[in-house]
Amino acid sequence: MASSNTVSKEELKKAFEEADENKSGKLNYQQFTAFASKFEQISHKDVNDIFKHQELHQDEKAISLEEFYVWWDNKEKNLLPVFYFKQQMQKQISKAKKVIQKQKESGPQQYEQSKFEVSINNGTNEGQTLLSLYLSSHQQSKKDCQKYQELFKLGSKPGFIIKLKTSKNVDEAKTALEDLVEQVKQFVECILPVEISEQYMSMLDIQVEKDGNDLLLSFSSGNNLITSLADSYQNIVNEFKVDDQSIVLKLSCSSQLNIEKSASTANSILADLIKGLQINASFSASSFMLDNLRNILYSKILKEIKQEDGSYAEYSRRKKQEEAAFLVLASLINGISINLNTQKIEDMLPASITGFTFEELISNAKKYTTSAEDQLQLPIIQELIQFFNEYTLSDVECLGIFPESFVSIHFKTIGLSTILGKILNV
């Protein structure tokens, strides 16, 4: 048997091809067992684990050389759950591609951009609490991502970025944030088993940069398995693509809610939240993409309920409700526009919700934290709250950078650290 220090991918490939007697490019359980027996670092448990969770070719239960390479490269990193998730995703992508291909083969069609719009306006004053979400795909996303990809040298790697507005000198705040990141890393290493913290922390690239008066904290991974997950996502996005910009989603929500002020009074959370509430949402997508989403939903439902003899099975009431919900969703994916304007949102909800105060929230939270009070008195929690109080404003933006899409979630909350301090008694 080959030792772990001498096995190369060329040797694996040669042995794999020898075990592939019918030259299908894949090994079933028996063939893979014979292949694995030649290498001491592939245990019988590994073989069973791989085929127990292997989902890409569920009917034939076979694994390709490429899929095996992904497992081989990550088997020492406890990444099998991610590997299996990727296989499940790939299986769904393969099914979706077949449906889309049929749609394409039906002949050339003209597609337009379908738009969904929703707006709620309960006031005109600028909100102190703000939430906004922006999602773009294809051509627009490349423009949105470019600056961050260059700054953090992401290339095609997926990444997440937290953008914080500073209240002090940005260089001083950057140094403080770098110190805080190191403390958090040490804390994680202390509470996790050594083998787990080393495996996962080594995969994660954390960087701190500045952009004008903003701090940027990025999280990305160069691990080939993580990157391949993003590639799988990109494959299906490309199938939907019919023009330069297939999806754009914008959502903004603001109110006059000031958490710190509301926490010091007996006002209800809802009463303060809906004061000056403004919600605006818009969603546009190519009709080509919507047609295919609808077809995929129909295909999924019909395949699940159709029996081998062509008849349709009897299901439980809950199952029928789920199917009905999917069918309604599928039929709605054509275009919808909703406009709401109400001054009496609180009248639509029960008194038990409208009367709920921050003091009750804090009291309820403490019921669940009292038993673990000692554990909550951790220096790292105090450091986190102190950093946000001392160096940042209540303005946070979270960015998702992907090969073919860009997500931005922006929120502003005044006094959140004060509430956390009261709940955690720090």
VEXDREN-2710 file (C-alpha; in Angstrom, 1 decimal):
% VEXDREN-2710
k/r/px/py/pz
1/MET/0.0/0.0/0.0
2/ALA/1.2/3.5/-0.7
3/SER/2.2/5.7/2.2
4/SER/0.6/9.2/2.8
5/ASN/3.9/10.9/2.0
6/THR/4.4/9.4/-1.5
7/VAL/0.9/9.3/-3.0
8/SER/0.4/11.6/-5.9
9/LYS/-2.7/12.5/-7.9
10/GLU/-1.1/10.7/-10.9
11/GLU/-1.0/7.5/-8.8
12/LEU/-4.6/8.0/-7.7
13/LYS/-5.7/8.6/-11.2
14/LYS/-4.0/5.5/-12.5
15/ALA/-5.5/3.3/-9.8
16/PHE/-8.9/4.9/-10.3
17/GLU/-8.9/4.2/-14.0
18/GLU/-7.8/0.6/-13.4
19/ALA/-10.7/0.1/-11.1
20/ASP/-13.1/1.7/-13.7
21/GLU/-13.5/-1.5/-15.6
22/ASN/-16.4/-0.3/-17.8
23/LYS/-14.7/3.0/-18.5
24/SER/-17.7/5.1/-17.3
25/GLY/-15.5/7.7/-15.6
26/LYS/-17.1/6.8/-12.2
27/LEU/-16.7/4.1/-9.6
28/ASN/-19.6/2.4/-7.8
29/TYR/-19.3/1.1/-4.3
30/GLN/-17.6/-2.2/-5.1
31/GLN/-15.2/-0.6/-7.6
32/PHE/-14.3/2.2/-5.2
33/THR/-13.7/-0.3/-2.4
34/ALA/-11.2/-2.2/-4.5
35/PHE/-9.6/1.1/-5.5
36/ALA/-9.4/2.3/-1.8
37/SER/-7.8/-0.9/-0.7
38/LYS/-4.6/0.1/-2.5
39/PHE/-4.2/3.2/-0.3
40/GLU/-3.8/3.0/3.5
41/GLN/-5.1/6.5/4.0
42/ILE/-8.5/5.7/2.6
43/SER/-10.2/3.6/5.3
44/HIS/-13.2/1.4/5.0
45/LYS/-15.1/4.0/7.1
46/ASP/-14.1/6.7/4.6
47/VAL/-15.6/4.5/1.8
48/ASN/-18.8/4.0/3.7
49/ASP/-19.1/7.7/4.7
50/ILE/-18.5/8.9/1.1
51/PHE/-21.2/6.6/-0.3
52/LYS/-23.6/7.1/2.6
53/HIS/-23.8/10.8/1.8
54/GLN/-22.9/10.8/-1.8
55/GLU/-25.8/12.6/-3.5
56/LEU/-24.7/13.7/-7.0
57/HIS/-25.6/10.3/-8.6
58/GLN/-28.1/9.1/-6.1
59/ASP/-29.6/6.5/-8.4
60/GLU/-26.4/4.8/-9.5
61/LYS/-24.3/5.7/-6.4
62/ALA/-21.1/6.4/-8.2
63/ILE/-18.3/8.9/-7.7
64/SER/-16.2/10.5/-10.4
65/LEU/-12.4/11.2/-10.2
66/GLU/-13.0/14.9/-9.9
67/GLU/-15.4/14.4/-7.0
68/PHE/-12.9/12.1/-5.3
69/TYR/-10.1/14.7/-5.7
70/VAL/-12.2/17.3/-3.9
71/TRP/-12.6/14.8/-1.0
72/TRP/-8.9/13.8/-1.1
73/ASP/-7.8/17.4/-0.9
74/ASN/-9.9/18.2/2.1
75/LYS/-10.2/14.9/4.0
76/GLU/-7.8/16.0/6.8
77/LYS/-9.7/19.2/7.4
78/ASN/-13.1/17.9/8.7
79/LEU/-14.7/19.3/5.6
80/LEU/-16.8/16.3/4.6
81/PRO/-20.1/18.1/5.5
82/VAL/-19.2/20.9/3.1
83/PHE/-18.2/18.3/0.5
84/TYR/-21.6/16.5/0.8
85/PHE/-23.4/19.9/0.7
86/LYS/-21.6/20.7/-2.6
87/GLN/-22.7/17.4/-4.1
88/GLN/-26.3/18.0/-3.1
89/MET/-26.1/21.4/-4.7
90/GLN/-24.6/20.0/-7.8
91/LYS/-27.4/17.5/-8.1
92/GLN/-30.0/20.2/-7.9
93/ILE/-28.1/22.3/-10.4
94/SER/-28.0/19.4/-12.8
95/LYS/-31.8/19.0/-12.6
96/ALA/-32.4/22.7/-13.1
97/LYS/-30.1/22.7/-16.1
98/LYS/-32.2/20.0/-17.8
99/VAL/-35.4/22.1/-17.3
100/ILE/-33.7/25.2/-18.6
101/GLN/-32.3/23.5/-21.6
102/LYS/-35.7/22.3/-22.6
103/GLN/-36.9/25.9/-22.3
104/LYS/-34.1/27.0/-24.6
105/GLU/-34.7/24.3/-27.1
106/SER/-38.4/25.4/-27.5
107/GLY/-37.1/28.2/-29.8
108/PRO/-35.9/31.8/-29.6
109/GLN/-38.1/34.2/-27.6
110/GLN/-38.1/37.8/-26.7
111/TYR/-37.7/38.4/-23.0
112/GLU/-38.4/41.6/-21.1
113/GLN/-37.6/42.7/-17.6
114/SER/-40.4/42.0/-15.1
115/LYS/-40.7/44.4/-12.1
116/PHE/-42.1/43.9/-8.6
117/GLU/-42.6/47.0/-6.5
118/VAL/-43.8/47.3/-2.8
119/SER/-43.9/50.5/-0.8
120/ILE/-45.3/51.3/2.7
121/ASN/-45.2/54.9/4.0
122/ASN/-46.3/55.7/7.5
123/GLY/-44.4/59.0/7.9
124/THR/-42.1/61.5/6.3
125/ASN/-39.4/62.1/8.8
126/GLU/-35.9/60.7/8.2
127/GLY/-35.4/57.5/10.2
128/GLN/-32.9/56.9/12.9
129/THR/-33.1/53.1/12.4
130/LEU/-32.3/52.1/8.9
131/LEU/-32.2/48.8/7.0
132/SER/-31.5/48.6/3.3
133/LEU/-30.8/45.6/1.1
134/TYR/-29.4/45.7/-2.4
135/LEU/-28.7/42.7/-4.6
136/SER/-27.5/42.8/-8.2
137/SER/-26.3/40.2/-10.7
138/HIS/-24.2/39.9/-13.8
139/GLN/-22.9/43.1/-15.4
140/GLN/-23.9/45.5/-12.6
141/SER/-22.5/43.3/-9.9
142/LYS/-19.1/43.3/-11.6
143/LYS/-19.0/47.1/-11.2
144/ASP/-20.2/46.9/-7.6
145/CYS/-17.6/44.2/-6.7
146/GLN/-14.6/45.6/-8.5
147/LYS/-13.2/48.0/-5.9
148/TYR/-13.4/45.4/-3.1
149/GLN/-12.0/42.6/-5.2
150/GLU/-9.0/44.7/-6.0
151/LEU/-8.6/46.0/-2.4
152/PHE/-8.6/42.6/-0.8
153/LYS/-7.2/40.7/-3.8
154/LEU/-10.2/38.4/-3.9
155/GLY/-10.0/37.5/-7.5
156/SER/-12.8/35.0/-8.1
157/LYS/-13.0/34.0/-4.4
158/PRO/-16.2/34.7/-2.6
159/GLY/-15.9/37.1/0.3
160/PHE/-17.9/38.9/3.0
161/ILE/-17.0/42.5/4.1
162/ILE/-18.2/44.4/7.1
163/LYS/-18.1/48.2/6.5
164/LEU/-18.1/50.4/9.6
165/LYS/-18.2/54.2/9.8
166/THR/-15.6/55.5/12.3
167/SER/-16.2/58.2/14.9
168/LYS/-12.4/58.8/15.4
169/ASN/-9.2/58.9/13.5
170/VAL/-9.5/56.1/11.0
171/ASP/-5.9/54.9/11.4
172/GLU/-6.4/54.7/15.2
173/ALA/-9.6/52.8/14.7
174/LYS/-8.0/50.4/12.2
175/THR/-5.3/49.6/14.7
176/ALA/-7.9/49.0/17.4
177/LEU/-9.9/46.7/15.1
178/GLU/-6.8/44.7/14.2
179/ASP/-6.1/44.1/17.9
180/LEU/-9.8/43.2/18.4
181/VAL/-9.6/40.6/15.6
182/GLU/-6.6/39.0/17.1
183/GLN/-8.4/38.8/20.5
184/VAL/-11.4/37.2/18.9
185/LYS/-9.2/34.7/17.1
186/GLN/-7.5/33.8/20.4
187/PHE/-10.9/33.5/22.1
188/VAL/-12.2/31.1/19.3
189/GLU/-9.0/29.0/19.6
190/CYS/-9.6/28.7/23.4
191/ILE/-13.2/27.6/23.2
192/LEU/-12.8/25.1/20.3
193/PRO/-10.9/21.9/20.2
194/VAL/-7.4/22.5/18.9
195/GLU/-7.8/20.4/15.8
196/ILE/-11.0/22.1/14.8
197/SER/-9.8/25.7/15.4
198/GLU/-6.5/25.1/13.5
199/GLN/-8.4/23.5/10.5
200/TYR/-11.0/26.2/10.2
201/MET/-9.1/29.3/11.2
202/SER/-6.3/28.4/8.7
203/MET/-8.9/28.4/5.9
204/LEU/-10.2/31.8/6.8
205/ASP/-8.4/34.9/5.5
206/ILE/-9.3/38.0/7.7
207/GLN/-8.1/41.4/6.6
208/VAL/-8.6/45.0/7.9
209/GLU/-8.4/47.9/5.5
210/LYS/-9.7/51.5/5.4
211/ASP/-11.7/53.3/2.7
212/GLY/-11.8/57.0/3.4
213/ASN/-13.3/57.3/6.9
214/ASP/-14.7/53.8/6.8
215/LEU/-13.2/50.6/8.2
216/LEU/-13.4/47.4/6.1
217/LEU/-13.2/44.0/7.7
218/SER/-13.1/41.2/5.1
219/PHE/-13.6/37.4/5.4
220/SER/-12.6/35.2/2.5
221/SER/-11.3/31.7/1.9
222/GLY/-8.9/30.3/-0.7
223/ASN/-9.9/26.7/0.1
224/ASN/-10.6/24.9/-3.2
225/LEU/-13.8/23.3/-1.8
226/ILE/-15.3/26.6/-0.6
227/THR/-14.4/28.2/-3.9
228/SER/-16.0/25.3/-5.8
229/LEU/-19.2/26.0/-4.0
230/ALA/-19.3/29.5/-5.4
231/ASP/-18.5/28.1/-8.8
232/SER/-21.5/25.7/-8.6
233/TYR/-23.7/28.7/-7.8
234/GLN/-22.2/30.6/-10.7
235/ASN/-23.0/27.7/-13.1
236/ILE/-26.8/27.9/-12.4
237/VAL/-26.7/31.8/-12.5
238/ASN/-25.1/31.6/-16.0
239/GLU/-27.9/29.3/-17.2
240/PHE/-30.4/31.9/-16.2
241/LYS/-28.5/34.7/-17.8
242/VAL/-30.1/36.2/-20.9
243/ASP/-28.8/39.7/-20.7
244/ASP/-26.3/41.8/-18.8
245/GLN/-28.5/42.3/-15.8
246/SER/-31.0/39.6/-14.9
247/ILE/-31.7/40.4/-11.2
248/VAL/-31.8/43.6/-9.2
249/LEU/-33.3/43.8/-5.8
250/LYS/-33.6/46.9/-3.6
251/LEU/-35.2/47.2/-0.2
252/SER/-35.0/50.1/2.2
253/CYS/-36.7/50.4/5.6
254/SER/-36.4/53.3/8.1
255/SER/-38.2/54.6/11.2
256/GLN/-37.6/57.0/14.0
257/LEU/-36.8/54.2/16.5
258/ASN/-34.0/55.1/18.8
259/ILE/-33.3/52.0/20.8
260/GLU/-31.4/53.7/23.6
261/LYS/-34.2/56.3/24.2
262/SER/-36.9/53.7/23.9
263/ALA/-35.2/51.4/26.4
264/SER/-35.3/54.2/29.0
265/THR/-39.1/54.7/28.7
266/ALA/-42.1/52.5/28.9
267/ASN/-43.0/52.9/25.2
268/SER/-43.8/49.8/23.2
269/ILE/-41.2/48.6/20.7
270/LEU/-43.8/48.6/17.9
271/ALA/-45.1/52.1/18.7
272/ASP/-41.6/53.6/18.3
273/LEU/-40.7/51.4/15.4
274/ILE/-43.7/52.4/13.2
275/LYS/-43.3/56.1/14.0
276/GLY/-42.1/57.5/10.7
277/LEU/-41.9/54.0/9.2
278/GLN/-41.0/54.0/5.5
279/ILE/-40.5/50.8/3.5
280/ASN/-39.7/50.7/-0.2
281/ALA/-38.9/47.6/-2.2
282/SER/-38.3/46.9/-5.9
283/PHE/-37.3/43.7/-7.7
284/SER/-36.7/43.3/-11.4
285/ALA/-35.7/40.1/-13.2
286/SER/-35.7/39.0/-16.8
287/SER/-38.8/37.1/-17.8
288/PHE/-36.5/34.3/-19.1
289/MET/-35.3/33.7/-15.6
290/LEU/-38.8/33.9/-14.1
291/ASP/-40.1/31.4/-16.7
292/ASN/-37.4/28.9/-15.8
293/LEU/-37.9/29.4/-12.0
294/ARG/-41.6/28.6/-12.5
295/ASN/-40.8/25.5/-14.7
296/ILE/-38.3/24.2/-12.1
297/LEU/-40.9/24.5/-9.4
298/TYR/-43.5/22.7/-11.5
299/SER/-41.1/20.0/-12.4
300/LYS/-40.1/19.5/-8.8
301/ILE/-43.7/19.2/-7.6
302/LEU/-44.8/16.8/-10.4
303/LYS/-41.8/14.6/-10.0
304/GLU/-42.4/14.2/-6.2
305/ILE/-46.1/13.4/-6.5
306/LYS/-46.2/11.2/-9.6
307/GLN/-45.9/7.5/-9.2
308/GLU/-44.2/4.9/-11.5
309/ASP/-47.5/3.9/-13.1
310/GLY/-48.3/7.5/-14.0
311/SER/-50.9/8.1/-11.3
312/TYR/-50.5/10.6/-8.5
313/ALA/-49.9/9.5/-5.0
314/GLU/-52.0/10.3/-1.9
315/TYR/-50.2/12.5/0.6
316/SER/-50.8/13.8/4.1
317/ARG/-52.7/17.0/4.5
318/ARG/-49.5/18.9/5.3
319/LYS/-47.8/17.5/2.1
320/LYS/-50.8/18.7/0.1
321/GLN/-50.6/22.1/1.7
322/GLU/-46.9/22.3/0.8
323/GLU/-47.6/21.4/-2.8
324/ALA/-50.4/23.9/-3.1
325/ALA/-48.1/26.6/-1.7
326/PHE/-45.4/25.8/-4.3
327/LEU/-48.0/25.8/-7.1
328/VAL/-49.3/29.2/-6.0
329/LEU/-45.7/30.5/-5.8
330/ALA/-45.0/29.2/-9.3
331/SER/-48.0/30.8/-10.8
332/LEU/-47.3/34.1/-9.1
333/ILE/-43.8/34.3/-10.6
334/ASN/-45.0/36.4/-13.5
335/GLY/-45.1/39.8/-12.1
336/ILE/-46.8/41.5/-9.1
337/SER/-47.0/45.1/-7.9
338/ILE/-48.2/46.1/-4.4
339/ASN/-48.5/49.6/-2.9
340/LEU/-49.6/50.1/0.7
341/ASN/-50.1/53.3/2.6
342/THR/-51.3/52.9/6.2
343/GLN/-51.3/55.0/9.4
344/LYS/-52.8/52.2/11.5
345/ILE/-50.3/49.3/11.3
346/GLU/-50.5/48.7/15.0
347/ASP/-54.3/48.1/14.7
348/MET/-53.6/45.0/12.6
349/LEU/-51.6/43.3/15.4
350/PRO/-52.7/41.8/18.8
351/ALA/-52.2/43.9/21.9
352/SER/-49.7/41.4/23.3
353/ILE/-47.3/42.5/20.5
354/THR/-48.1/46.2/20.3
355/GLY/-47.6/46.6/24.1
356/PHE/-44.3/44.8/24.3
357/THR/-41.5/47.1/25.7
358/PHE/-37.7/47.0/25.8
359/GLU/-37.8/46.5/29.5
360/GLU/-39.8/43.3/29.0
361/LEU/-37.3/42.2/26.3
362/ILE/-34.4/42.7/28.6
363/SER/-36.1/41.0/31.5
364/ASN/-37.0/38.0/29.3
365/ALA/-33.4/37.8/27.9
366/LYS/-32.0/37.8/31.5
367/LYS/-34.2/34.8/32.4
368/TYR/-32.2/32.8/29.9
369/THR/-28.8/34.3/30.6
370/THR/-28.9/34.2/34.5
371/SER/-27.9/30.5/34.6
372/ALA/-24.9/31.2/32.4
373/GLU/-24.1/34.6/33.9
374/ASP/-20.5/33.7/34.8
375/GLN/-19.8/32.6/31.2
376/LEU/-21.3/35.8/29.8
377/GLN/-18.9/37.9/31.9
378/LEU/-16.2/37.5/29.3
379/PRO/-13.6/40.1/28.6
380/ILE/-14.0/39.7/24.8
381/ILE/-17.7/40.8/25.1
382/GLN/-16.6/43.9/27.0
383/GLU/-13.9/44.6/24.4
384/LEU/-16.4/44.3/21.5
385/ILE/-18.9/46.7/23.1
386/GLN/-16.2/49.1/24.1
387/PHE/-14.8/49.1/20.5
388/PHE/-18.2/49.8/19.0
389/ASN/-18.9/52.6/21.5
390/GLU/-15.5/54.2/21.2
391/TYR/-14.6/53.9/17.5
392/THR/-17.7/53.4/15.4
393/LEU/-21.0/55.2/14.6
394/SER/-24.3/53.3/14.4
395/ASP/-23.8/52.7/10.7
396/VAL/-22.9/49.2/9.4
397/GLU/-22.9/47.7/5.9
398/CYS/-22.4/44.0/5.2
399/LEU/-21.2/43.2/1.7
400/GLY/-21.3/39.8/-0.1
401/ILE/-18.9/39.6/-3.0
402/PHE/-19.5/36.7/-5.4
403/PRO/-18.3/35.9/-8.9
404/GLU/-21.6/36.9/-10.5
405/SER/-23.5/38.8/-7.8
406/PHE/-23.2/41.4/-5.2
407/VAL/-25.2/41.8/-2.0
408/SER/-25.2/44.8/0.3
409/ILE/-27.1/45.0/3.6
410/HIS/-26.9/48.4/5.3
411/PHE/-28.3/49.1/8.7
412/LYS/-28.1/51.9/11.3
413/THR/-29.2/51.3/14.9
414/ILE/-28.6/53.8/17.7
415/GLY/-27.9/52.4/21.2
416/LEU/-27.6/48.8/20.3
417/SER/-24.5/48.3/22.4
418/THR/-26.3/49.9/25.3
419/ILE/-29.0/47.2/25.1
420/LEU/-26.5/44.4/24.8
421/GLY/-24.7/45.8/27.8
422/LYS/-28.0/45.7/29.8
423/ILE/-28.8/42.2/28.7
424/LEU/-25.4/40.8/29.4
425/ASN/-24.8/42.9/32.5
426/VAL/-21.4/44.3/31.2
END
